[in-house]
Amino acid sequence: EKTLLTGNCVGRSSWKVVGVEDNDDDIPFNREKNANSADLIYRNAMRNSSVEKLASSYKKRADSATNASLAAANSALAGSLFYSQLQTTQGFWPGDYGGPMFLLPGFVIACYVTGVNLGSVRKAEMLKYILNHQQGDGGWGTHIEGESTAFGSTLNYTAARLCGLKKNSKEASRARLFLHTHGGALGAPQWAKLWLAVLGCYDWKGVNPVPPELWLLPNWFPFHPGRMWCHCRMVYLPMSTLFGLRYTYENAENDSLILSLRKELYYERYECINWGRERETINPGDVYNPQTNIMTFANWFLHYTLENPVIRTIFAFPLNFLRKRAIDFCCDMVAAEDEHTNWIDIGPVNKAFQIIVAYAREGSDSKNFRRHISRIPDYLWVAEDGMKVQGYNGSQFWDSAFAAHAIGYSKLAGKKFGIYSEAEKVLDESMKLVYEFTDAAQVREDVRDRRDFFRDVSTGGWPFSTRDHGWPISDCTSEGIKTVILLHKIMENKDSHTIDKTRLEEAVRIVLGMHNPNTDGGWASYEQNRGYEWYEVLNPAQVFGDIMIDYSYTECTSACVQGLVKFAKTYPESALAEDAIRAALMGSSFILKDQNDDGSWYGSWAVCFTYGGWFGVEGLCAALEVEKNSKKRALIVDAIKRGIGFFLSKQSCDGGWGESVEACSTKYWVPCEEGSQVVQTAWAVLALVRASESLAIEDGFKELLSSCHASALKGCNFLRKRQEESGDWKQENISGVFNKSCGITYTAYRNVFPIWALARYAAFSSS
C-alpha cells in the first residue's frame, strides 16, 4: 500500500486490522438513546492517566470556585487537557465524521463489482454499523437521525446483503417489509437507482439520463457542468461516465447473490418491471426538493432523443462518435481529479464511482486502480457502532483549527488567573504540534492544467482535511490564517514560526480570489459563484436542496471577513492589507442582507440558526473593527443587537440552547426534543461574548451588555455542569449538516466549542 500512496500523507487517518477479536462489544451502543457514536474506541485508546488526572484536578477546582470567571478558566483548562490526549503526534485530531447513510453502500458496491476484497473483519464491522442504524420500522434514513427513506433503505439493505447478512434473518425480513410498503427499490431516488444499475440489480432503462455529452458543451454556453458547485459536478462526472458506458457488474448474470437481490428488492417480478415507466418513480417520503416540470421535461427529452434506441440506430455514426468522445473527455477529467487529490477525490460519493471508472477503463491491474484502492482506508472510521464511511477523508484541519483556538484561549485565560503553570507543558506541546500540522496542511502548489479541469488557484489555501486532498476552501483558509496569527501570538518560541507573512499573503490571495464582489459580496465554499440560481430548476437530486451552484453563505463569508481583518490588522504594511479590508467590508454587507427579520442567520453547515447566528455576530464584530463609515457602523451595531436579541429569546431555563437538525430542512427554529445541547450552547456563549467585546466600546449599551453577561454566565454554568470529571463532555445530538437535509456528526465539536466558549467568557468577564 505504501508504495502506491502519493502526497505527504500528513493527517492521514486509517484503521488497521491487527486481530480478529471483537474488542468493542463491551462498549454499548443504542441508537434509540443516541444515534451518534461517542467515538469511544479511538478515545479510550488515546487516554493518558497522568494527563487525565491533571484535567480532573482542574475540573475539581472549577467546581469549588466561587468566582464565575475563575471557574470557567479552570473548566476550560480541564477540557483542553482532556482533549490534548486525543491529538496525534502529527498534530491533528482525528474523529468520527460519519452520519450520512448513503456513503458506506457506495463503497461496498464499488468493491464488490471490482473484485476488491474488504476482508471478513471489515465486512463484519460494516454490517454491524448498518444493523446498528436500522430503525424500528425496519428501514434506514438518509442520515442517522433521519426518518427511514427508500434511499437509505434500498442502499443499506443491498450493502448489508453484500456484507454477509442472511436473506432469512430477522433484520433482512424487517427491511424488506419496509421497502415493499414504500415502493421497493423502484421508489428510491436517482442516485440509488444508478448504484443498483451498476451492480446489476436494476435496468439502465429505468435510470434518468446523465449524458456525458453535456461536458462537451462550449464553455460560453449558459448551462455547463463546469459552472456547477464542485461537489455536484464531481459526483455527476463519474456518474455520467458510467451512464454513458452503461457499465454493469460483469458477473451479474451468474452471481447468485445478485440474482437473489433482484427478487428481494422488488415487490413484483424483476423480469416483468416496465423500467421506462419507473424512471420518475420516487417514494414521497424521500422527496425534499421536488423535481421541477422543466427537469421532468429535460429527462423526457433526453430519454426519447439522445437515449432513444431507434434514433441511436439511425444516426449511429455521429451519435456513437459523440458518445465516445464525451466518455473519453470524462475519463480524462476523472483521471485528473484522481491525480490532483492523490486518489482521495473530493468526497466519498465520487470516490466510490471513480473506483469503478478506473476499473472499467484500465482494469484491476492498473496502477491507477490500485492507487484508488490504497486510499479507501482514508474514508473508513471505526466507532462503537461499527465501521462507517465518513463524509470526507476526515475533518482534520477544520477540527484542528478550532482546537487551536480553544486551547489557545484557554492558555490566555489561565495565564490571566495565574493557573496555567501546571498545564503548561502539556498544552504548549499540543499547540506546537497543531502549528506543525497547520504548516504541513497548507497547499503549496496548484494542480496541473487547472483551467482545463475547471480548477482555481490552490497555492496558499487550506483544505477541510489534508494537504493530500488538496481542495482549498474559503472558510478553512480563513480559519488557517486566524490560527497561524493566534499561535504566533501565544507561542513564545519565535524560532518555531515557520509560516511567514509571505505564506499568509498567499492564503489571503486565495480568499480574495474566492470573493464574489460582482454579485452578492459574499463568499461561497470552494469557488466563486460560477453558475446561476436558475440552475436549481435542473436539480436532478430530489433528496437534496441547493446543490447546483456554489452559493454564498453566512458562515463562509463571516470566516473570510474575520480572517481578512485579522490579517490586515496584524500586517498593516502588507500590500494586500487594503484589499483585505475592502473585501471584508463588502462581506459584512452580505451578512447584513442575509440576516432574517427576527435577528437570526440561517446556518447551512451545522445546526442551524445557533450556528449561523454565531458566525453572523462574529463576522459583523470583526467588520466593526475596520468600518469607518458612521452609517454603516450604525447598521452593523443594530444587526449585532438584533442577533443577540435572537439568542436571548431562545435560551432555555437551564441556561443552555437546544436546536433540532430539523430546523435545517424546515428553515425555522425547531427546539431539540432532548433539550439543551452543549455544542449549541457554546456557539451561543461565543456569540454573546464576542458581541459584548465589540459593544463595550460603543455608547449606550449598558443594559444590553448586562443581559449578555447574565445570559453568557448561565450558558457557562450549563457547560460546566455537563462537563465530566475527566474534562470531556458526553456526545449529544447531531450538530453538522449539508445540502439542507442531511445531518453529519462532528465528535470534535463537543470538546472544542465548550472549551473555547468557557475560555473566552473567562478572559472577557474578568476584565
Secondary structure, 3 states (H helix, E strand, C coil): CCCCCCCCCCCCCCCCCCCCCCCCCCCCCCCCCCCCCCCHHHHHHHCCHHHHHHHHHHHHHHHHCCCHHHHHHHHHHHHHHHHHCCCCCCCCCCCCCCCECCHHHHHHHHHHHHCCCCCHHHHHHHHHHHHHCCCCCCCEECECCCCEEHHHHHHHHHHHHHCCCCCCCHHHHHHHHHHHHCCHHHHCCHHHHHHHHHHCCCCHHHCCCCCHHHHHCCCCCCCCHHHCCHHHHHHHHHHHHHHHHCCCCCCHHHCHHHHHHHHHCCCCCHHHCCHHHHCCCCCHHHCCCCCCHHHHHHHHHHHHCCCCHHHHHHCHHHHHHHHHHHHHHHHHHHHHHHHHCCCCCCCHHHHHHHHHHHHHHHCCCCHHHHHHHHCHHHHEEEECCEEEECCCCCCHHHHHHHHHHHHHHHHHHHHHHCCCHHHHHHHHHHHHHHHHHHHHHCCCCCCCCHHHHCCCCCCCCCECCCCCCCCECHHHHHHHHHHHHHHHHHCCCHHHCCCCHHHHHHHHHHHHHHECCCCCCCECCCCCCCCCHHHHHHCCCCCCCCCCCCCCCHHHHHHHHHHHHHHHHHCCCCCCHHHHHHHHHHHHHHHHHHCCCCCCCCCCCECCHHHHHHHHHHHHHHHHCCCCCHHHHHHHHHHHHHHHHHHHHHCCCCCCECECCHHHHHCCCCECCCCCEHHHHHHHHHHHHHHHHHHCCCCCCHHHHHHHHHHHHHHHHHHHHHCCCCCCCCCCCCCEEECCCEEECCCCHHHHHHHHHHHHHHHHHCC
